[in-house]
């Protein structure tokens, strides 16, 4: 049975999801007979090189939503790739009757294929979201797809999505669109194929889905720094599942290490079309022991970027930042007009800012202004504003 998962490089969380992909692939290879396929919207990088190194076919694809939404946000760009599966199968000459789709944040505990072959959905089968008894509010993170059935429904489904486009490109994205269009027509998928850690332990579960807090967030959970809505899912069984996930990640990277970065073209978090005028420090080395890639300090009082916009090109500001000192507030202005404001309330946790920049051709400026200038211990003379993992203006 073919198993599809999808990735979108434009997401500011892309590298946070890289380990999730590695565990999903490793556990599938270790415990199942599934044939993995990666649907990918993006350029070559270390993760695509890793996937190719372990023999995973990568199908490069854009969502149909790109035709309708000029500045489609990163999450729906990736989420809607699952609806491309019937077209991909046709283009590749695959005549599969049913295929499995999962999100990246899964761990395979056993082979689901024998059980899944007994299910013949009309369009697709899905399990409940958070209440294990509520199949009407299903979760699209695991879907057993009838390829021909979903293909036959494509035109009608796209019409529904287009008619409710604002809903479709807002959380929970494809799930809301699928629930609307297929209401009352979705086959039930047993919960053992989409088991959530907070449901407790199940010896029968073949697919464990980290719906809610991801394994890398376990330390935030232990230190009570998760948002309230997510923290309720950080149960003892969640931490047990995280321990197994950690073991699988260690095995995955032991058997198939990351490719040498010198061999792969890597775009870091500062590959911007904009020039830094002032207020950005020199690169700080990566600190894998605290899950930090290469970073740069934004220096108070402001970080100033400038670029020359080209006609017919769209631009997006992307920033991922954090602070190690309290009470910082950051305002972001485009050409002296406010476009974002951030009050840092969780120290050392990353915050993301993604803003589409509607600009005319010509010279433009973005400024990050910091409310607090933090003075580090001597002899460091810098005035620190925020630590950036990513700071760039990208054409899109």
C-alpha positions in Angstrom: 0.0 0.0 0.0 1.3 3.4 -0.9 1.6 6.0 1.9 1.7 9.7 1.1 2.9 12.6 3.3 3.2 16.2 2.4 5.7 19.0 3.0 5.8 22.7 2.3 9.2 24.5 2.5 7.7 28.0 2.9 6.5 27.2 6.4 8.6 28.9 9.1 8.2 25.6 11.0 9.7 23.6 8.2 12.8 22.6 10.1 10.9 21.8 13.2 9.0 19.3 11.1 12.1 17.7 9.6 12.6 15.4 12.6 8.9 14.5 12.5 9.3 13.4 8.9 12.4 11.3 9.7 10.7 9.4 12.5 7.6 8.8 10.4 9.7 7.4 7.6 12.0 5.4 9.8 9.1 3.8 11.8 7.2 3.1 8.5 10.3 1.3 7.2 10.9 -0.5 10.5 7.3 -1.6 11.2 5.3 -1.6 8.0 5.1 -2.7 4.4 4.0 0.7 3.2 5.6 2.4 0.2 6.3 6.0 1.2 5.9 8.9 -1.2 6.6 12.6 -0.3 4.5 15.4 -1.9 6.7 18.4 -1.8 6.3 22.1 -2.5 9.7 23.7 -2.3 13.4 23.7 -3.3 16.1 21.2 -2.7 17.6 21.3 0.8 19.1 19.0 3.4 15.8 17.3 4.2 15.1 16.5 0.6 18.6 15.2 0.3 18.1 13.0 3.4 14.8 11.7 1.9 16.4 10.9 -1.4 19.3 9.2 0.5 16.9 6.8 2.1 15.1 6.1 -1.2 11.9 8.1 -0.7 10.4 9.3 -4.0 9.7 13.1 -4.0 6.8 14.4 -6.1 7.1 18.1 -6.6 3.7 19.7 -6.6 1.7 22.9 -5.9 -1.8 23.1 -4.5 -4.6 24.1 -6.8 -5.3 26.9 -4.3 -2.2 28.8 -5.7 -4.4 29.5 -8.7 -7.0 31.3 -6.7 -5.1 33.0 -3.8 -2.3 35.3 -4.8 -0.5 35.2 -1.4 -1.5 31.8 -0.1 -0.2 31.3 3.4 2.4 28.5 4.1 0.1 26.2 6.1 -2.7 25.8 3.5 0.0 25.5 0.8 1.1 22.3 2.5 -2.2 21.1 3.9 -4.0 21.0 0.6 -1.3 18.9 -1.1 -3.2 15.8 0.1 -6.0 16.6 -2.3 -3.5 16.4 -5.2 -3.1 12.6 -4.6 -5.6 11.4 -7.3 -3.9 13.6 -9.9 -0.4 12.5 -8.8 -1.5 8.8 -9.1 -2.8 9.4 -12.6 0.3 11.3 -13.7 2.6 8.6 -12.3 0.7 5.8 -13.8 -0.2 4.3 -10.4 -3.4 2.3 -10.5 -3.8 2.0 -6.7 -7.4 1.4 -5.6 -6.8 2.9 -2.1 -3.8 4.8 -0.6 -2.9 6.0 2.8 -2.3 9.7 3.6 -0.9 10.9 7.0 0.4 14.1 8.4 4.1 14.2 9.2 3.6 14.0 13.0 2.9 10.2 13.1 4.8 7.2 14.4 4.0 3.8 13.0 3.8 1.1 15.8 2.7 -1.7 13.5 1.7 -2.4 9.9 -1.7 -0.8 9.2 -1.9 -2.2 5.6 -3.6 -5.5 6.4 -6.4 -3.8 8.4 -6.8 -1.0 5.9 -7.2 -3.3 3.0 -10.5 -4.5 4.6 -11.9 -1.0 4.4 -13.4 0.1 1.1 -14.4 3.8 1.5 -16.5 5.6 -1.1 -14.3 8.7 -1.0 -12.1 8.4 2.1 -12.3 7.0 5.6 -11.2 9.2 8.6 -11.2 8.8 12.4 -12.4 11.3 15.0 -10.6 14.5 15.9 -10.3 14.7 19.7 -13.4 12.9 21.0 -12.9 9.2 20.1 -16.6 8.7 19.7 -17.3 11.7 17.4 -16.8 10.5 13.8 -18.7 13.4 12.4 -15.9 15.8 13.5 -13.2 13.8 11.8 -9.5 14.5 11.7 -7.9 14.7 8.2 -4.4 13.9 9.6 -4.9 10.3 8.6 -7.0 9.4 5.6 -7.6 6.1 3.7 -8.4 7.4 0.2 -10.3 5.8 -2.5 -8.3 7.2 -5.4 -11.0 6.9 -8.1 -13.7 8.0 -5.7 -11.9 11.2 -4.7 -10.8 11.8 -8.3 -14.5 11.8 -9.4 -15.4 14.3 -6.7 -12.5 16.8 -7.5 -14.5 19.3 -9.5 -17.4 19.5 -7.0 -15.0 19.6 -4.1 -13.0 22.5 -5.6 -16.3 24.3 -6.3 -17.2 24.0 -2.6 -13.8 25.2 -1.5 -14.0 28.2 -3.9 -17.4 29.1 -2.7 -16.2 29.1 0.9 -12.6 30.2 0.3 -12.2 32.4 3.3 -13.1 29.4 5.6 -10.9 27.1 3.5 -7.7 29.0 4.0 -8.2 29.6 7.7 -7.7 27.0 10.5 -8.4 24.1 10.4 -7.9 24.5 6.6 -8.5 21.4 4.5 -10.3 19.7 7.4 -13.1 22.3 7.5 -13.4 22.1 3.7 -13.7 18.3 3.7 -16.1 18.3 6.6 -18.3 20.8 4.8 -18.3 19.1 1.4 -18.4 15.4 2.5 -20.8 15.9 5.5 -22.5 12.5 6.1 -20.6 10.8 3.4 -17.3 10.0 5.1 -16.5 6.3 6.0 -15.4 5.7 9.6 -11.7 4.8 10.1 -11.1 2.8 13.3 -9.3 4.9 15.9 -6.4 2.5 16.0 -5.3 4.0 12.7 -5.2 7.5 14.1 -4.6 7.1 17.8 -3.9 10.2 19.9 -1.5 9.9 22.8 -3.9 11.7 25.1 -6.5 9.0 24.6 -4.3 6.7 26.7 -2.3 3.7 25.8 -3.5 1.3 23.1 -1.6 -1.9 22.3 -3.8 -2.2 19.1 -2.9 1.1 17.6 -0.8 0.9 14.4 -0.5 4.7 13.8 0.2 7.1 16.7 -0.6 10.7 15.7 0.9 13.5 17.8 -2.2 15.6 17.4 -1.8 18.6 19.7 1.7 19.0 21.3 4.5 17.6 19.2 7.4 15.6 20.7 9.8 18.5 20.6 7.4 20.5 22.8 7.7 18.1 25.7 10.0 20.4 27.6 7.6 23.3 27.2 4.9 21.0 28.6 7.1 20.0 31.5 7.8 23.6 32.3 4.2 24.7 31.9 4.9 27.0 28.9 2.5 25.5 26.5 -0.7 27.5 25.6 -3.6 26.4 27.7 -5.5 24.8 24.8 -2.6 22.6 24.0 -1.4 21.9 27.5 -4.5 19.8 28.3 -3.2 17.2 25.9 0.2 16.8 27.6 -0.8 13.7 29.6 1.4 11.1 31.1 0.8 8.9 28.0 1.9 11.8 25.8 5.3 11.8 27.6 5.5 8.0 27.2 4.9 8.4 23.4 7.5 11.1 23.3 10.1 8.8 24.8 9.4 6.2 22.1 9.6 9.0 19.4 13.0 10.0 20.8 14.2 6.5 20.5 13.0 6.2 16.9 14.7 9.6 16.0 18.0 8.4 17.4 17.7 5.2 15.4 16.8 7.1 12.2 19.7 9.4 12.4 22.1 6.7 13.4 21.2 4.6 10.4 20.9 7.5 8.0 22.7 10.6 9.2 22.1 14.1 7.9 23.9 14.7 4.6 27.0 16.9 4.9 25.8 20.5 4.6 28.7 21.2 2.2 27.1 18.8 -0.3 23.7 20.4 -0.3 22.6 23.9 -1.1 21.1 25.1 2.1 19.1 28.3 2.4 19.5 29.6 5.9 17.0 31.7 7.8 18.5 35.0 6.5 18.4 34.4 2.7 16.6 37.7 2.2 16.1 39.9 -0.9 16.5 42.8 1.5 19.7 44.5 2.6 20.3 44.9 6.3 20.9 48.6 6.9 21.5 48.4 10.6 20.7 46.5 13.7 21.5 42.9 13.0 24.5 41.2 14.6 26.9 38.7 13.2 25.9 35.0 12.9 25.9 33.1 16.1 26.9 29.4 15.8 24.2 26.7 16.0 23.4 25.3 19.4 21.9 21.8 18.9 21.8 21.1 22.6 19.0 23.7 23.0 17.5 23.1 19.5 18.9 26.4 18.1 20.1 26.7 14.5 22.4 29.5 13.4 20.9 32.7 14.9 21.6 36.5 14.8 20.8 39.1 17.4 18.5 42.0 16.4 20.2 45.0 18.0 18.3 47.8 19.8 16.9 50.3 19.2 15.9 48.9 15.8 16.7 46.4 13.0 16.3 48.1 9.6 15.9 46.3 6.2 15.6 47.8 2.8 14.9 46.4 -0.6 13.9 47.4 -4.1 10.6 45.8 -5.1 10.1 44.6 -8.7 6.9 45.0 -10.7 4.8 41.9 -10.7 6.5 40.3 -7.8 4.9 39.6 -4.4 6.8 39.8 -1.2 6.5 38.2 2.3 8.2 39.1 5.6 9.1 36.0 7.6 10.7 36.2 11.1 11.1 33.6 13.9 12.5 35.2 17.1 12.8 34.7 20.8 14.0 36.6 23.9 15.8 35.5 27.0 14.8 38.6 29.0 11.3 39.7 30.2 8.9 42.5 29.0 10.2 42.9 25.5 7.7 44.3 22.9 8.5 44.6 19.2 6.7 46.7 16.6 7.1 46.1 12.9 6.6 48.8 10.4 6.5 48.8 6.6 7.3 52.3 5.2 6.4 53.8 8.6 3.0 52.0 8.7 2.5 49.4 11.4 2.1 45.9 10.1 2.7 43.8 13.3 3.2 44.0 17.0 4.5 41.4 19.4 4.6 41.3 23.2 7.0 38.5 24.4 5.4 36.6 27.3 7.2 33.3 27.1 10.9 33.6 27.5 13.1 31.5 25.2 10.1 30.3 23.2 10.1 31.0 19.4 7.5 33.4 18.0 6.7 33.6 14.3 5.8 36.6 12.3 4.6 36.1 8.7 3.3 39.2 6.9 2.4 39.6 3.2 3.8 42.9 2.0 1.6 44.6 -0.6 4.0 47.1 -2.1 4.4 49.0 -5.4 7.6 48.8 -7.4 10.4 50.8 -5.9 12.4 51.2 -2.6 10.8 50.0 0.6 11.8 49.6 4.2 10.9 47.3 7.1 11.9 48.2 10.7 11.7 46.1 13.8 11.7 48.5 16.8 12.4 47.1 20.3 10.8 48.5 23.5 13.7 47.3 25.6 17.5 47.4 24.9 19.0 44.6 27.0 22.6 45.1 28.1 24.4 41.8 28.4 27.3 41.3 30.9 30.6 43.1 30.2 32.6 43.1 28.1 29.8 42.7 25.5 28.9 46.2 24.4 25.8 45.3 22.4 22.3 46.4 23.2 20.1 43.3 22.5 16.6 43.4 21.1 15.6 39.8 20.0 17.3 36.7 18.9 16.3 35.8 15.3 16.3 32.3 13.9 14.8 33.6 10.7 14.6 37.1 9.3 14.0 37.6 5.7 11.9 39.2 3.0 11.2 36.6 0.3 9.7 37.0 -3.2 6.9 34.6 -3.7 
